[in-house]
Amino acid sequence: MKTHQQLVELFTHYMEKSCTPAERQELFRLLADPSYEEQLHQISEAYEAVPASGTVLNNDTSLAIWNAVRNDVLAPSVPVRSLHKRWWWAAAAAVLLAAGFGAWQFMHPVAGTPVPVAAQPTPGPVRSGSEGVYLKLASGKAIQLDSLGNGQIADQAGTSVMLQDGNLVYAAVADAPVLYNTMTTLRGSRFKLSLPDGTKVWLNAASSIRYPTTFRGNERKVMVQGEAYFEVAQNKEQPFIVTVNHQEIEVLGTRFNINAYSNEPVMTTTLLEGKVKIGPAEGTGKSLILQPGEECVTTEDGQKTVNKVDVETAASWVNGRFYFKSADLGMVLRQVERWYDVRISYDKSIQAHFSGSIYITDDFSEILKLIAFSSNVKFSVDGKNITVKAR
């Protein structure tokens, strides 16, 4: 007997034009099997309960799409059940087409039963660029960057700080003193800055980075909280070091991502290019070397595990997209909280895992619809406070 997850994924593969010939044949077999009628009907009801904005479903549209699916998938030798008994499955296809494949790719659940969203949320769209981003100078003065245009925003004892098309840039004279600045992003914001050595840093939502206005001595050291992606300028004589959660990550020239949010159960360092060494920030302890395509997952008690990862998706958030692979519901909801600046409470007994992707700029209500469809949950919304409960 096929699970709900298998039914959803099979149809998704067809809609994304990625199914194999065997999957196409299997899809038809299930559509013709009366024992799956109730499950397919539930899928249809979930879609109809949360249609995409402006989508109007009617029997003519549903039947037209159903005919397209049927004509493409069906084998001539297999009998077809009456179409009027399957109009609701065509309706599900209609919604998928109307909503667009990008939204549907948000997540493919590992398990769960679809349920409707209890109420529609009202939070605004995700902020981008410098909105909700603050720079704290060495003097203690805080500057909200979204209130400023291009040009110099500060001069700190010979170090010029400039804003250029949403990117913070530093330029220091040779004898400028070493001062420290802190960049902080609020929920729903992200930012890019260029450090004094030319290293590029993308700071994710609800994160911060503390760094010197000029690098002196035999190392380049910064401190991170939250999530950041680095493209480090090469300098063999001056290693680049990131201090985060009692760890030090040392590099020469590389591309890597750090996820170290305080409300996540683990810290993850992912290497895309080059080489990094991970060790304790203080005292003695074992260090390990990451190779490209590897990630180090560190638990709260300091245990480390190295895994192989897909480098194409490891830092995809920089380009506005999140990928999930067997992520639990809590992890997905915490990402949603940070990006949409909402507060979500949920029943931690809910067992659901997700694989798929979400575009950061997707409409917030569509995200909740997909979560509701994919899991045995329901939402109640009160402004920016969202409650998730088991169905």
VEXLO-129467 format. One record per residue (C-alpha): residue in three letters; z, x, y. Coordinates in Angstrom, 3 decimals, always signed. Layout:
<atoms>
   type         up       east      north
    Ala          Z          X          Y
...
</atoms>
This chain:
<atoms>
   type         up       east      north
    Met     +0.000     +0.000     +0.000
    Lys     -0.987     +1.416     +3.384
    Thr     +1.753     +1.831     +5.986
    His     +1.421     +0.503     +9.507
    Gln     +0.970     +4.065    +10.731
    Gln     -1.904     +4.676     +8.332
    Leu     -3.620     +1.476     +9.450
    Val     -3.328     +2.422    +13.118
    Glu     -4.541     +5.977    +12.571
    Leu     -7.475     +4.858    +10.443
    Phe     -8.714     +2.500    +13.136
    Thr     -8.038     +5.113    +15.833
    His    -10.177     +7.665    +14.012
    Tyr    -13.000     +5.154    +13.929
    Met    -12.676     +4.310    +17.631
    Glu    -12.592     +8.009    +18.534
    Lys    -15.682     +8.618    +16.364
    Ser    -13.755    +11.183    +14.348
    Cys    -13.365     +9.401    +11.013
    Thr    -14.902    +10.732     +7.833
    Pro    -17.319     +8.671     +5.712
    Ala    -14.457     +8.039     +3.299
    Glu    -12.253     +6.766     +6.130
    Arg    -15.008     +4.458     +7.359
    Gln    -15.334     +2.958     +3.889
    Glu    -11.552     +2.644     +3.629
    Leu    -11.402     +0.809     +6.955
    Phe    -13.791     -1.853     +5.691
    Arg    -11.932     -2.194     +2.413
    Leu     -8.679     -2.894     +4.247
    Leu    -10.286     -5.395     +6.599
    Ala    -11.540     -7.309     +3.585
    Asp     -8.198     -7.216     +1.760
    Pro     -6.024    -10.351     +2.292
    Ser     -2.835     -8.389     +1.608
    Tyr     -3.273     -6.515     +4.899
    Glu     -3.954     -9.572     +7.010
    Glu     -0.387     -9.917     +8.316
    Gln     -0.115     -6.256     +9.342
    Leu     -3.454     -6.347    +11.103
    His     -2.440     -9.548    +12.795
    Gln     +0.729     -7.838    +14.088
    Ile     -1.376     -5.030    +15.522
    Ser     -3.550     -7.579    +17.276
    Glu     -0.535     -9.430    +18.682
    Ala     +0.874     -6.196    +20.083
    Tyr     -2.370     -5.477    +21.897
    Glu     -2.732     -9.021    +23.176
    Ala     +0.853     -8.946    +24.448
    Val     +0.138     -5.897    +26.590
    Pro     -3.526     -6.021    +27.637
    Ala     -4.926     -3.416    +29.995
    Ser     -5.052     -4.400    +33.661
    Gly     -7.964     -6.720    +34.317
    Thr     -8.792     -7.125    +30.631
    Val     -9.809    -10.634    +29.616
    Leu    -10.173    -11.290    +25.922
    Asn    -12.205    -14.174    +24.639
    Asn    -13.723    -15.045    +21.291
    Asp    -17.255    -14.143    +22.354
    Thr    -16.232    -10.628    +23.418
    Ser    -14.035    -10.175    +20.389
    Leu    -16.726    -11.277    +17.965
    Ala    -19.319     -9.075    +19.626
    Ile    -17.153     -6.000    +19.204
    Trp    -16.172     -7.026    +15.705
    Asn    -19.850     -7.284    +14.773
    Ala    -20.414     -3.758    +16.078
    Val    -17.552     -2.456    +13.953
    Arg    -18.642     -4.452    +10.932
    Asn    -22.294     -3.396    +11.147
    Asp    -21.343     +0.250    +11.463
    Val    -18.722     +0.426     +8.739
    Leu    -19.586     -2.133     +6.108
    Ala    -21.366     -1.230     +2.914
    Pro    -24.013     -3.836     +1.973
    Ser    -22.660     -4.184     -1.544
    Val    -19.186     -5.267     -0.423
    Pro    -18.661     -8.961     +0.398
    Val    -17.496     -9.853     +3.912
    Arg    -14.774    -12.387     +4.631
    Ser    -15.418    -15.117     +7.163
    Leu    -15.467    -13.733    +10.720
    His    -13.307    -16.467    +12.200
    Lys    -10.430    -15.245    +10.037
    Arg    -10.733    -11.788    +11.635
    Trp    -11.258    -12.593    +15.312
    Trp     -7.815    -11.186    +16.133
    Trp     -8.736     -7.775    +14.702
    Ala    -11.800     -7.790    +16.925
    Ala     -9.501     -8.580    +19.854
    Ala     -7.580     -5.412    +19.136
    Ala    -10.840     -3.484    +19.226
    Ala    -11.723     -5.152    +22.519
    Val     -8.492     -4.005    +24.099
    Leu     -8.986     -0.468    +22.852
    Leu    -12.445     -0.298    +24.372
    Ala    -11.308     -1.832    +27.648
    Ala     -8.274     +0.408    +27.962
    Gly    -10.266     +3.577    +27.331
    Phe     -9.832     +6.285    +24.761
    Gly     -7.805     +8.523    +27.089
    Ala     -4.892     +6.120    +27.201
    Trp     -5.070     +5.426    +23.472
    Gln     -4.803     +9.141    +22.726
    Phe     -1.275     +9.115    +24.173
    Met     +0.349     +8.999    +20.789
    His     -0.296     +8.340    +17.151
    Pro     +3.046     +7.327    +15.675
    Val     +4.368     +8.678    +12.436
    Ala     +6.214     +5.441    +11.759
    Gly     +7.072     +2.141    +13.375
    Thr     +6.104     -1.491    +13.846
    Pro     +4.430     -2.727    +17.040
    Val     +6.353     -4.921    +19.454
    Pro     +5.572     -6.150    +22.963
    Val     +7.006     -4.756    +26.176
    Ala     +9.813     -6.982    +27.428
    Ala     +9.108     -6.411    +31.124
    Gln     +6.683     -4.472    +33.292
    Pro     +8.036     -1.455    +35.210
    Thr     +7.465     -0.867    +38.904
    Pro     +7.786     +2.918    +39.451
    Gly     +5.013     +4.457    +41.517
    Pro     +2.496     +7.022    +40.296
    Val     +3.416    +10.588    +39.435
    Arg     +3.720    +12.868    +42.429
    Ser     +1.664    +16.042    +42.427
    Gly     +1.260    +19.178    +44.498
    Ser     +4.086    +19.979    +46.904
    Glu     +5.642    +16.520    +47.206
    Gly     +9.258    +16.632    +46.087
    Val     +9.313    +20.457    +46.157
    Tyr    +11.910    +22.502    +48.036
    Leu    +12.071    +26.193    +48.927
    Lys    +15.512    +27.660    +49.569
    Leu    +15.337    +30.808    +51.694
    Ala    +17.724    +33.769    +51.561
    Ser    +19.475    +32.388    +54.651
    Gly    +20.332    +29.200    +52.769
    Lys    +17.840    +27.088    +54.716
    Ala    +15.936    +24.583    +52.562
    Ile    +12.335    +23.676    +53.391
    Gln    +10.653    +20.562    +52.007
    Leu     +7.107    +21.722    +51.429
    Asp     +5.403    +18.326    +51.402
    Ser     +6.222    +17.992    +55.116
    Leu     +4.168    +21.089    +55.956
    Gly     +0.499    +21.971    +56.142
    Asn     -1.294    +25.249    +55.489
    Gly     -0.022    +28.342    +57.249
    Gln     +3.097    +30.457    +57.559
    Ile     +6.280    +28.519    +56.867
    Ala     +8.842    +31.334    +57.120
    Asp     +9.336    +35.002    +57.975
    Gln    +12.188    +36.737    +56.196
    Ala    +12.805    +40.228    +57.603
    Gly     +9.181    +41.279    +57.307
    Thr     +8.191    +39.085    +54.372
    Ser     +5.794    +36.306    +55.296
    Val     +5.851    +33.070    +53.278
    Met     +2.662    +31.015    +53.483
    Leu     +1.488    +27.685    +52.135
    Gln     -2.172    +27.709    +51.101
    Asp     -3.637    +24.518    +49.643
    Gly     -0.495    +23.628    +47.715
    Asn     +0.186    +27.205    +46.610
    Leu     +3.047    +29.320    +47.952
    Val     +2.083    +32.940    +48.702
    Tyr     +4.192    +35.947    +49.737
    Ala     +3.154    +38.981    +51.784
    Ala     +5.707    +41.721    +52.515
    Val     +5.551    +44.873    +54.615
    Ala     +6.288    +48.151    +52.830
    Asp     +9.890    +48.503    +53.993
    Ala    +10.874    +44.829    +53.750
    Pro    +14.334    +44.304    +52.223
    Val    +14.761    +42.559    +48.883
    Leu    +15.823    +38.963    +49.478
    Tyr    +15.995    +36.043    +47.064
    Asn    +14.305    +32.643    +47.275
    Thr    +14.630    +29.625    +44.994
    Met    +11.874    +27.092    +44.353
    Thr    +12.973    +23.684    +43.030
    Thr    +10.863    +20.729    +41.902
    Leu    +12.279    +17.220    +41.726
    Arg    +11.457    +14.731    +38.997
    Gly     +7.839    +13.663    +39.225
    Ser     +6.704    +16.881    +40.948
    Arg     +5.192    +20.212    +39.989
    Phe     +4.178    +23.275    +41.953
    Lys     +2.283    +26.550    +41.786
    Leu     +3.358    +29.752    +43.473
    Ser     +2.221    +33.352    +43.586
    Leu     +5.012    +35.904    +43.346
    Pro     +4.913    +39.077    +45.480
    Asp     +3.347    +41.089    +42.612
    Gly     +0.501    +38.595    +42.130
    Thr     +2.050    +36.852    +39.121
    Lys     +1.160    +33.151    +39.086
    Val     +3.813    +30.582    +38.170
    Trp     +3.385    +26.867    +37.508
    Leu     +6.702    +25.035    +37.790
    Asn     +7.029    +21.755    +35.921
    Ala     +9.033    +18.714    +37.048
    Ala    +12.827    +18.992    +37.437
    Ser    +12.726    +22.801    +37.268
    Ser    +13.595    +25.830    +39.391
    Ile    +12.834    +29.531    +39.685
    Arg    +14.807    +32.199    +41.560
    Tyr    +12.917    +35.366    +42.491
    Pro    +12.941    +38.295    +44.958
    Thr    +10.662    +38.334    +47.991
    Thr     +9.486    +41.784    +46.919
    Phe     +9.828    +43.690    +43.637
    Arg    +11.528    +47.090    +43.757
    Gly    +12.854    +49.457    +41.115
    Asn    +11.761    +49.719    +37.502
    Glu    +11.528    +46.013    +36.673
    Arg    +10.438    +42.622    +38.002
    Lys    +13.084    +40.015    +37.222
    Val    +13.187    +36.254    +37.864
    Met    +15.435    +33.417    +36.673
    Val    +14.160    +30.046    +35.407
    Gln    +15.643    +26.633    +34.649
    Gly    +13.535    +23.824    +33.197
    Glu     +9.913    +24.589    +32.356
    Ala     +7.492    +27.155    +33.765
    Tyr     +4.164    +28.677    +32.784
    Phe     +3.455    +32.296    +33.733
    Glu     +0.343    +34.408    +34.145
    Val     +1.910    +37.813    +34.687
    Ala     +0.203    +40.533    +36.711
    Gln     -0.065    +43.710    +34.655
    Asn     +2.122    +46.656    +35.588
    Lys     +3.163    +48.911    +32.707
    Glu     +5.516    +50.845    +34.967
    Gln     +7.424    +47.721    +35.983
    Pro     +8.021    +45.237    +33.121
    Phe     +8.299    +41.562    +34.044
    Ile    +11.535    +39.927    +32.853
    Val    +12.500    +36.257    +32.829
    Thr    +16.177    +35.373    +32.438
    Val    +16.755    +31.899    +31.007
    Asn    +19.654    +30.343    +29.080
    His    +21.350    +33.672    +28.277
    Gln    +18.062    +35.158    +27.059
    Glu    +15.730    +37.756    +28.509
    Ile    +11.991    +37.587    +27.942
    Glu    +10.290    +40.894    +28.701
    Val     +6.536    +41.255    +29.191
    Leu     +3.989    +43.715    +30.530
    Gly     +1.038    +41.436    +31.263
    Thr     +0.662    +38.127    +29.515
    Arg     +0.425    +34.330    +29.595
    Phe     +3.389    +32.395    +28.271
    Asn     +5.341    +29.154    +28.691
    Ile     +9.101    +28.580    +28.785
    Asn    +10.704    +25.188    +28.163
    Ala    +14.438    +25.392    +28.799
    Tyr    +15.593    +22.041    +30.161
    Ser    +19.351    +21.608    +29.988
    Asn    +19.029    +18.179    +28.334
    Glu    +16.818    +19.444    +25.507
    Pro    +18.468    +20.514    +22.229
    Val    +16.355    +23.674    +21.966
    Met    +14.682    +26.240    +24.198
    Thr    +11.070    +27.097    +23.433
    Thr     +9.098    +30.183    +24.454
    Thr     +5.382    +30.045    +23.657
    Leu     +3.037    +33.034    +23.901
    Leu     -0.613    +32.391    +24.719
    Glu     -1.766    +35.943    +25.383
    Gly     -0.317    +39.460    +25.324
    Lys     +3.104    +40.300    +23.927
    Val     +6.697    +39.400    +24.804
    Lys    +10.093    +40.596    +23.621
    Ile    +12.952    +38.090    +23.459
    Gly    +16.547    +39.270    +23.391
    Pro    +20.028    +38.506    +24.752
    Ala    +20.509    +38.683    +28.518
    Glu    +23.889    +40.382    +28.108
    Gly    +25.491    +42.574    +25.483
    Thr    +23.849    +43.664    +22.274
    Gly    +21.890    +41.646    +19.793
    Lys    +18.645    +41.503    +17.906
    Ser    +15.361    +41.137    +19.767
    Leu    +12.114    +39.791    +18.406
    Ile     +8.471    +40.243    +19.364
    Leu     +6.117    +37.291    +19.738
    Gln     +2.401    +37.547    +19.053
    Pro     -0.246    +35.278    +20.646
    Gly     -0.164    +31.827    +19.086
    Glu     +3.551    +31.979    +18.267
    Glu     +6.570    +30.200    +19.704
    Cys    +10.252    +31.026    +19.482
    Val    +12.589    +28.031    +19.208
    Thr    +16.217    +28.803    +20.062
    Thr    +18.999    +26.353    +19.229
    Glu    +22.194    +25.883    +21.241
    Asp    +24.075    +28.218    +18.890
    Gly    +21.504    +30.979    +19.387
    Gln    +19.561    +30.610    +16.136
    Lys    +15.894    +31.540    +16.551
    Thr    +12.845    +30.363    +14.604
    Val     +9.277    +31.591    +15.101
    Asn     +6.423    +29.142    +14.470
    Lys     +2.650    +29.192    +14.750
    Val     +1.277    +26.909    +17.484
    Asp     -2.017    +25.767    +18.983
    Val     -2.440    +27.870    +22.133
    Glu     -4.888    +25.332    +23.576
    Thr     -2.143    +22.720    +23.846
    Ala     +0.972    +24.855    +24.323
    Ala     +0.804    +24.803    +28.141
    Ser     -1.563    +21.879    +28.648
    Trp     +0.867    +20.277    +31.121
    Val     -0.417    +22.770    +33.700
    Asn     -3.702    +20.847    +33.572
    Gly     -2.019    +17.453    +33.583
    Arg     -1.713    +16.644    +29.898
    Phe     +1.131    +16.608    +27.376
    Tyr     +0.652    +17.002    +23.634
    Phe     +3.195    +15.841    +21.094
    Lys     +3.317    +16.837    +17.438
    Ser     +5.851    +14.912    +15.363
    Ala     +8.046    +14.589    +18.464
    Asp    +11.056    +12.299    +18.190
    Leu    +11.406     +9.320    +20.508
    Gly    +14.091    +11.024    +22.592
    Met    +11.875    +14.005    +23.411
    Val     +9.003    +11.762    +24.483
    Leu    +11.258     +9.618    +26.673
    Arg    +12.813    +12.670    +28.338
    Gln     +9.347    +13.896    +29.311
    Val     +8.553    +10.460    +30.700
    Glu    +11.806    +10.524    +32.700
    Arg    +10.971    +13.838    +34.317
    Trp     +7.398    +13.004    +35.162
    Tyr     +7.839     +9.459    +36.399
    Asp    +11.252     +9.945    +38.028
    Val    +12.901     +7.135    +36.068
    Arg    +16.123     +6.824    +34.091
    Ile    +15.789     +5.764    +30.473
    Ser    +18.598     +4.817    +28.114
    Tyr    +17.772     +4.225    +24.483
    Asp    +19.311     +3.498    +21.119
    Lys    +19.542     +6.932    +19.481
    Ser    +19.555     +5.337    +16.044
    Ile    +15.846     +4.541    +16.440
    Gln    +13.908     +6.760    +14.049
    Ala    +10.366     +7.334    +15.337
    His     +8.144    +10.398    +15.676
    Phe     +4.886    +10.754    +17.556
    Ser     +1.799    +12.937    +17.574
    Gly     -0.855    +12.665    +20.249
    Ser     -1.359    +13.256    +23.945
    Ile     -0.601    +11.682    +27.295
    Tyr     -2.277    +12.299    +30.620
    Ile     +0.329    +12.866    +33.298
    Thr     -1.568    +10.627    +35.718
    Asp     -1.770     +7.687    +33.293
    Asp     -0.348     +4.450    +34.657
    Phe     +3.337     +4.246    +33.819
    Ser     +3.138     +0.699    +32.491
    Glu     +0.399     +1.754    +30.070
    Ile     +2.654     +4.496    +28.721
    Leu     +5.401     +1.992    +27.944
    Lys     +2.902     -0.363    +26.351
    Leu     +1.761     +2.348    +23.980
    Ile     +5.321     +3.299    +23.083
    Ala     +6.126     -0.352    +22.426
    Phe     +3.036     -0.734    +20.273
    Ser     +3.815     +2.403    +18.321
    Ser     +7.521     +1.860    +17.638
    Asn     +9.918     -0.856    +16.683
    Val    +11.311     -1.002    +20.231
    Lys    +11.378     -3.198    +23.297
    Phe    +11.842     -2.348    +26.965
    Ser    +13.783     -3.965    +29.780
    Val    +13.109     -2.701    +33.289
    Asp    +15.297     -2.878    +36.377
    Gly    +13.630     -0.859    +39.119
    Lys    +13.708     +2.737    +37.923
    Asn    +16.280     +2.019    +35.229
    Ile    +14.722     +1.374    +31.833
    Thr    +16.492     +0.387    +28.649
    Val    +14.907     +0.877    +25.233
    Lys    +16.292     -1.029    +22.276
    Ala    +15.334     -1.512    +18.673
    Arg    +13.383     -4.673    +18.045
</atoms>
